[in-house]
């Protein structure tokens, strides 16, 4: 497969042939990546090429899909089958992109209903993804972060139009904080802070991306074919056409998870002689 990379350094693009060089590390050994997808097709659209490039580089890639797609029906007849249909499409799509089925986790939270699942609370009967007797995105995401123990995490940006994307991003960030600490020991051993990368799905980045990936036609066609698997979405042909028109490239905004320290700002307030 053919992938090439660029990083903006002081506003100027710098090219790399190897992903390790792009990331500023000696090798990809020990790299474990977790893609967190609010909906089943989001990562294929915004990060499918990064996923393939990571697999080629030997990265242990995992995918966590938050919602069940129940609001994606396009006809009345689909209402009773849409969740099952999209689950089948989900596994077919990402296995095409090189993921192993055992590395794909589905939370089955209600599509469009994540506002009711913010935080953490005791679960009641019949609720999905009960972990240690609790439910909620912070409970679940903390558990999976400690279980997968990723070196890098990828998620749609908080500025994306879809509320499910905004909530997933925000709950993931505070869950990274939780997963690194001693809180809620029943969810697993604390893990190291991963690097975090934001993708754009529905709208432009809030902060300009600084990483670019480009690929050859073969990889690009594979991404388009993987997205097209979601045939339950009657608008999928238009989405594939839009992605095709955009060309064989994807972008990431590399962010940092910084703990607050007043020292960060002290120098700004010092009186200069």
Number of C-alpha atoms within 10 A of each C-alpha: 10 12 20 17 21 19 20 13 10 8 8 10 14 14 15 16 12 15 21 15 14 17 13 8 10 8 14 17 12 11 16 19 24 25 21 24 25 29 24 25 24 21 27 23 21 23 27 25 25 24 26 23 24 19 16 14 16 14 17 20 22 21 25 20 22 25 23 22 23 20 14 18 18 13 11 7 9 14 13 11 12 21 22 13 16 24 17 13 21 22 18 17 24 25 15 16 23 16 20 15 13 8 14 18 15 17 17 18 22 19 17 19 13 20 15 10 17 17 15 13 14 12 16 11 6 7 11 14 18 17 15 15 12 17 21 23 28 24 27 23 25 26 24 18 27 19 15 17 21 23 18 16 22 25 28 29 26 20 18 20 14 15 16 22 25 20 20 26 23 16 20 22 18 16 22 23 18 21 30 18 15 11 14 15 12 10 19 16 17 22 21 15 20 20 15 20 20 23 25 25 22 16 12 14 19 13 13 11 20 18 20 20 21 20 19 13 13 11 20 19 13 17 26 20 15 23 28 21 20 22 13 19 16 13 11 15 15 11 16 18 12 11 18 15 9 10 12 20 20 21 24 26 21 16 13 11 13 8 6 7 8 7 8 8 9 9 10 9 7 8 6 6 3
